[in-house]
Structures are given as C-alpha cells and as structure tokens.
Amino acid sequence: MKSKIFFLTIFFFLFFFTPASHSTIVNLYDQDGFKYDVDTQIGAVLYGTGWEAYDTNYFLYVNGQTYNPSGSYTLADGGRSVILPTISMSIWNLNVYREIFVPSSGGNFARFLNVFTNPNQYAVTLNNITLGGNLGSDNQTIVTGSSDGDNLAEPTDNWFTTDDNNNGAGDASLGNVLQGNGASETVDSITQSYTGTTYYFSGGGPAHFPAEGAIRADNFFYSFNNVTIGPNATVSIMIFGIQDSNNTNALSEAIFLSTLPQVALTGLTETEKSQIINFNVPPVPEPSTFLLLGLALLGFFLFFRPALK
C-alpha cells in the first residue's frame, strides 16, 4: 500500500508540476486562416498551410552565413509579430535580427523585416544578402505571374507568384513581393533549382504555364549584392510572403502589397521605415507652412473670441 501511495505521489508531481517545454514554433494566422509556422531557432517558416505550402522557406543568409538565432524571441503588435533574437555575425561583427509580422485583417501575407546594424566606425559592404528556401510544390512548380507579365521569376520583377498544378486546390497559391520601384537597393539575382530529378515544361499547357523548356523547380533564392552600410548605421530589407486560395487571389495580393498599403507597414516606426532600402517608403508628409499658419490663426481666434464680443 505504501509503495502505491509513493508512486501515485511521484506521478502527481511529475504530471502537474513539471514545467512545460517552451516551443520554438510560433503559429501566426492571417485574415483567412493561412498559417505561418515560424521556427524561432532557424528564423524561417516551416510548412505553412495544409500539407506543405512550404518545405521550409524564407531563410536569411549574409555573405553565405546563415542567420541562425539562439535565445528567446519576443512577441509584439498584439501577438501579430515575432521578433527574433539579435545575433552578431562573423562578418564585420554585424548585428542582425528579423521581425515577422502577419496581420489579422487587411491581407493574406507575412512581412519579413531583416535588420542589419553596422557597429563599426567605418562603412562595410556585404557581398550578398540572400533570402529564400523551398516550396511545397516540388517539381510541379509553376510561376503563375510576375510584375512584368512574362511569368518568369527575374531580378527585375518586383513580385512573382507560384503554384503547383492544382491552382490552390492542393497546396496554397503563393506569392513573393521582393522590392519596389525607386528603391536604392534591388534584387541582383534569383536562382531557381530542384533537388533531385528536374522536370521541364514541354509546352501545350494552360496559358499561365511558362514557355517550353522552362524549369519546374521549387527552390527560390533572391540576392541583394554589394550592400553598403554606413558607420554605426542600420539598414533593413523587407519582403512579403503570400498564401492564398488560388492564383488570381495570390496575384491580386502581390499587386496590392507592391503599392505598400498601410497594412503592409503596420507597427513600423518612422525610423524603421526610413531604414528600408529595397522599397521607396514615402515619409509622413510634414505640415505646410500655410497649414500651420492657418491653425495658429484659428487657435488665436478661438482663444480671444470671448474678449472680442
């Protein structure tokens, strides 16, 4: 009897008082329930929605070194943002962190803000900053749209969209918004590859299929080369990942985000906006002199109005 009580006591304490393990996965959901499962230990999205919209995507590399955070993440913007730890990289002792934001309304996307601070008293130039990873569409990948209309993912494109053969019926339809017009830094290269047997288009498919001989591959990496950061300065590269229900919606979302609507900049301070180098983020307009003068006269009139009667 005593032994039974002993084991029951041990079970009670183990079951009720063992601290819960701290998960490294943070699930963020957009307005239509598309999931971005952020692995805070590798700084990337694992599988996304359904079976596998992604096969781990949105890695960050700086001069070939992987951003691989350790330590605790924090949540911000009412739990809509995951701020990953700052790490000091071996390249120039560069301080790097990432912030991933998914809105609860206003769009089906995740925003990836990649922040680089140069702690040195001199400017440094990074050979390349590369983002990307693997999609879940495997060797059935189709580039369904691009900003220049040729359905190819090219460095000159501000955005492109992809899918498998099922137009959202299998994995989610996807999109990537990489840059904007008039930015000081733009994408220099996009590589597309597939691990294993690579299939090519033979032609004769639907109108949105790429041309004959185009590669059907799901590893996409986009690089910004020769990025210079001034002494004690900070710059950021901001990109957007899209999951949606079909190709048309993913394309519309990409076009929408490329204009930088207010929801795309939610939670960013004016300083953070000014540090983004791959979009031309308009500053908040300053009040004109005439507007300030008019407000001053209105205030003067309202203040002295009783005395003028």
ZIWO-V926235 format. One record per residue. N is the residue number from 1. SS is DSSP state (H for helix, E for strand, - for the rest). PHI is phi as a letter, one per 40 degrees, with the letter a starting at -180 (999 if undefined). Layout:
n = {N,N}
ss = {SS,SS}
phi = {PHI,PHI}
//
This chain:
n = {1,2,3,4,5,6,7,8,9,10,11,12,13,14,15,16,17,18,19,20,21,22,23,24,25,26,27,28,29,30,31,32,33,34,35,36,37,38,39,40,41,42,43,44,45,46,47,48,49,50,51,52,53,54,55,56,57,58,59,60,61,62,63,64,65,66,67,68,69,70,71,72,73,74,75,76,77,78,79,80,81,82,83,84,85,86,87,88,89,90,91,92,93,94,95,96,97,98,99,100,101,102,103,104,105,106,107,108,109,110,111,112,113,114,115,116,117,118,119,120,121,122,123,124,125,126,127,128,129,130,131,132,133,134,135,136,137,138,139,140,141,142,143,144,145,146,147,148,149,150,151,152,153,154,155,156,157,158,159,160,161,162,163,164,165,166,167,168,169,170,171,172,173,174,175,176,177,178,179,180,181,182,183,184,185,186,187,188,189,190,191,192,193,194,195,196,197,198,199,200,201,202,203,204,205,206,207,208,209,210,211,212,213,214,215,216,217,218,219,220,221,222,223,224,225,226,227,228,229,230,231,232,233,234,235,236,237,238,239,240,241,242,243,244,245,246,247,248,249,250,251,252,253,254,255,256,257,258,259,260,261,262,263,264,265,266,267,268,269,270,271,272,273,274,275,276,277,278,279,280,281,282,283,284,285,286,287,288,289,290,291,292,293,294,295,296,297,298,299,300,301,302,303,304,305,306,307,308,309}
ss = {-,H,H,H,H,H,H,H,H,H,H,H,H,H,H,H,H,-,-,-,-,-,-,-,E,E,E,E,E,-,-,-,-,-,E,E,E,E,E,-,-,-,-,E,E,-,-,-,-,-,-,-,-,E,-,-,E,-,E,E,E,E,-,-,E,E,-,-,-,-,-,-,-,E,E,E,-,-,-,-,E,E,E,-,-,-,E,E,-,-,-,-,-,-,E,E,E,E,E,E,E,-,-,-,-,-,-,-,E,E,E,E,E,E,E,E,E,-,-,-,-,-,-,E,E,E,E,E,E,E,E,E,E,E,E,-,-,H,H,H,-,E,E,E,E,E,-,-,-,-,-,-,-,-,-,-,-,-,E,E,E,E,E,-,-,-,-,-,-,-,-,-,E,E,E,E,E,-,-,-,-,-,-,-,-,-,-,-,E,E,E,E,E,-,-,-,-,-,E,E,-,-,-,-,-,-,-,-,-,-,-,-,-,-,E,E,-,-,E,E,E,E,E,E,E,E,E,E,E,-,-,-,-,E,E,E,E,E,E,E,E,E,E,E,-,-,H,H,H,H,H,H,H,H,H,H,H,H,-,-,-,H,H,H,H,-,-,-,-,H,H,H,H,H,-,E,-,-,-,-,-,-,-,-,-,-,-,-,H,H,H,H,H,H,H,H,H,H,H,H,H,H,H,H,H,H,H,H,-}
phi = {999,c,c,c,c,c,c,c,c,c,d,d,c,c,c,c,b,c,c,c,c,c,c,c,b,b,c,b,b,c,c,b,g,c,b,b,c,c,c,c,c,b,g,b,c,c,b,g,c,g,c,a,c,b,b,g,a,g,c,b,b,b,f,g,c,c,c,b,c,b,h,c,c,b,b,a,f,g,g,c,b,b,b,c,c,c,b,c,c,c,c,f,f,c,c,b,a,b,b,b,b,b,c,c,a,g,i,b,a,b,b,b,b,b,b,b,b,c,c,c,c,b,c,b,b,c,c,a,b,b,b,i,i,b,c,c,c,f,c,b,c,b,c,c,a,a,c,c,g,c,f,b,c,b,d,c,c,c,a,a,b,b,a,c,c,b,f,g,c,c,c,c,c,b,a,b,b,b,a,b,c,g,c,c,b,b,c,c,a,b,b,b,a,a,c,h,c,c,b,b,c,b,g,g,c,d,c,c,c,c,c,d,g,c,c,b,a,b,c,b,b,b,b,b,b,f,c,c,b,c,c,f,b,b,b,b,b,b,b,b,b,b,b,a,c,a,c,c,c,c,c,c,c,c,c,d,c,c,c,f,c,d,c,c,b,d,g,c,c,c,c,c,c,c,c,c,b,b,b,c,c,c,c,c,c,c,d,c,c,c,c,c,c,c,c,c,c,c,c,c,c,c,c,c,d,c,c,c,c}
//
